[in-house]
Amino acid sequence: MKNPNALQIIRDEHASLAAMLQSMRLMVQRGPEADRPQFFNVVRAMLFYIDEFPERLHHPKESNLLFPKVVKAAPQLMGAIDKLERDHMYSEKAARDLQHLLLAWELLGHGRRKAFEEAFDTYVNFYLEHMNLEESVILPEAQRCLTQEDWQLLNLAFAENADPLSGHYPPAKEYEKLFSLIVMRAPSPIGLG
């Protein structure tokens, strides 16, 4: 299969997440300014999105479906896949730690801002590096060595993700409020705010 749908979905989800992280970075650099409640609501919604979609939908499909197939077909990538698996374990905890640090900044004041900013900057850099490793090493090898049957399974699995921020899927009814808040209030490249 020359251009499997799963590869495009993975790349689109990576692009959405990178855009989300860049928008958050802009917001955090600006700070709450005059509208503290709105600032914290939007950043909290963005962190929730990261915890809800990449951590609970995207990563498990990579870990449980894509990576085992790639390592079976290309065992020389075991080291890279092992690193990516450790990254997945770290990123889930890190997303929740950031939610806690944001709440501390919001409720306990400016003295907690620096801790959030430092942890957030580390997280963004880590995540961008993680996605780069997947896109520069794992995905090209997957495209080269996986079978038509592998891609059929992966295409079906990744098509279920339905991440509306990737621009391909309408939001599930339960997520409409979340995506509306993010799109209307976050800065470009994710939002209109």
Residue pairs with C-beta under 8 A, 6 or more apart in sequence:
1 148
1 151
4 143
4 146
4 151
4 154
4 155
5 151
5 155
5 158
5 159
6 66
6 151
6 154
6 155
6 157
6 158
6 159
7 139
7 142
7 143
9 158
9 159
9 161
9 166
9 168
10 58
10 62
10 66
10 134
10 139
10 158
11 135
11 139
12 163
12 166
12 167
12 168
13 53
13 54
13 58
13 161
13 163
13 166
14 131
14 134
14 135
15 166
16 163
16 165
16 166
16 167
16 190
17 50
17 54
17 127
17 131
18 128
18 131
19 165
19 189
19 190
20 46
20 49
20 50
20 165
20 182
20 186
20 190
21 124
21 127
21 128
22 189
22 190
23 46
23 186
23 187
23 188
23 189
23 190
23 191
24 43
24 46
24 47
24 120
24 124
24 186
25 120
25 121
25 124
26 187
27 39
27 42
27 43
27 46
27 186
27 187
28 43
28 116
28 117
28 120
31 39
31 113
32 39
32 40
33 39
36 106
38 185
40 102
40 105
40 106
41 181
41 185
42 181
42 182
42 185
42 186
42 193
43 102
44 99
44 102
44 103
45 178
45 181
45 182
46 182
46 186
46 190
47 95
47 98
47 99
47 102
48 99
48 178
49 165
49 178
49 179
49 182
50 95
51 92
51 95
51 96
51 99
52 175
52 178
53 161
53 163
53 165
54 91
55 91
55 92
55 95
57 160
57 161
57 163
58 161
58 163
59 88
59 91
59 92
61 154
61 157
61 158
61 161
62 84
62 88
62 134
63 85
63 88
65 153
65 154
65 157
66 138
66 142
66 154
67 81
67 84
67 85
67 138
69 142
69 146
69 150
69 154
70 77
70 81
70 138
70 141
70 142
70 145
70 146
71 77
71 78
71 81
73 141
73 142
73 145
73 146
73 150
74 141
74 145
77 137
77 138
77 141
80 133
80 137
80 138
81 138
83 133
84 130
84 133
84 134
84 138
87 126
87 130
90 126
91 123
91 126
91 127
91 130
94 119
94 123
94 126
95 123
97 119
98 116
98 119
98 120
98 123
101 112
101 115
101 116
101 119
101 120
102 116
104 112
104 115
104 116
105 112
105 113
105 115
105 116
146 154
161 169
162 169
162 170
162 172
163 169
164 170
164 171
164 175
164 179
165 179
165 182
165 190
171 178
171 179
182 190
182 191
183 190
183 191
183 192
184 191
184 192
184 193
185 191
185 193
186 192
186 193
187 193
